[in-house]
Amino acid sequence: QVQVVESGGGLVQTGGSLRLSCTVSGYNRYVVGWFRQVPGKDREEVASINTPGRQVYADSVRGRFTISQEVSKKTVYLQMNSLKPEDTAMYYCAADPRWYALLSEKNYEHWGQGTQVTVSA
């Protein structure tokens, strides 16, 4: 019923750019969050956006990353600029129908499979 599929990861050099995509099916309105995780560390939220367009950013990426969406396509994008080696992680997209809420990681209902982002020094 609900599917979350992300893509766009890859290998880039320090200072480069990458755009991730997340397509969500099964919701009319939603909040979508991007998260990242490295082995041995907790998963952290990078940015989120809801259907009305409210955006939230982590301090570590504010000014470098931009989250946006095409509502008609039910697709959310994460444009990542000025990438640093510390941005290297598995990036996950998660969606939840409670578009009005500010959710923590544990509250998102549906998760994608992840896409790897690697930034070389």
N, C-alpha and C positions, 0 to 999 in steps of 0.2 A: 504493500500500500504506500508506504513512505520510503523513498530512496534518496540517499545523499551520495553524490559522486563528485570527487575532487580530482583535479589534474593540473598539470603545468609545472611540476617540480623538475629539477635538473641541476646541473653543475654550472656554476658561474664564478667569475673572478671577483675578488674584492672590489667594491665600487660599482659592480654591475647591477642589472635589473632583471626581474623575473615577475611574471604575472600568473597567479594561481586562479583557477576557476572552480566554482562549486555550484552544481546544479541540484536543486531540491524539487522533488515531486511529491504530491500528496497533501500539500498545505496550500491554502489560499493566502493566508498571512502567517508570518513567521519571524523569528529572530534567528540569525545565522552568526555563528562565531567561528573564528579561526584560532586554532590552538597549535602549539608546537611542543615537542618532547624529544629529549635526547636520552640515551640509555643511562640509567642510574639517577635521573632527576625527575621531579614532578612535572606533569604537564602544565603549561601556562597559557593563559589566554593572550592572544596577540591583538585582536580587534573583533568587533561585532557590529552588525547592522540589522535593523528591523525593517519591515515592509514600509512604514512611513518614512524611513530614511535616517533615523537616529543612529549616529556612529559613536563608538567607544574605542579608544586606543590604549594600549599599554604604554607606559612611559618610555620603555626601551625602544619603541618603534615609532612613536609620534614624530611627525615631520619627515619621516622616511617612507613609511608605508601608507597606502590609501586604500580603504575599503569602499566598494561601490556595488551597485546592482543594476540589473535590467529586470524589472519586476515582471514584464510580460514573458520573459524567458525563464523566470524563476532561477536566475543565475546570479551568484555573488562573486565578485572579483577581489583579489588582494594584489594590488600593485606594490611591489617591493623594489625600492630604489636604494642606492648607496649601501648595498649589502655588505655585511661584515662577516668574518668567520664565525663569530658568536651567534649569527642567525642560522647557522647550520642545524638542522633538526628535521624530524618527520613532522610535517604539517597536516593537521586534521581539520576537517570542516564538520560542524555540528549544527543541527537545526532543531527548533522547538516551536510549537504553535503559539506559545505565550509571548507574542510579539511585543506586548506592552511592558514586559518585565525585564529587569536587569538580572541575568542569570549567572550563577557560578558554573564552573565546569561540570560538576556532578549533577546539575539540574537539567542539562540538555538531554532530550529524549533519543535523538537519532544521530548517528555518527557515520562518517565516511571511512574508507579504508586507509587513508593517508597517502601523502605524496612527499617524496624525499627532496629536500632542498640542501644542497651542499655548496658552500662558498669557500673557494680556495684562497689561501693567503698570498 
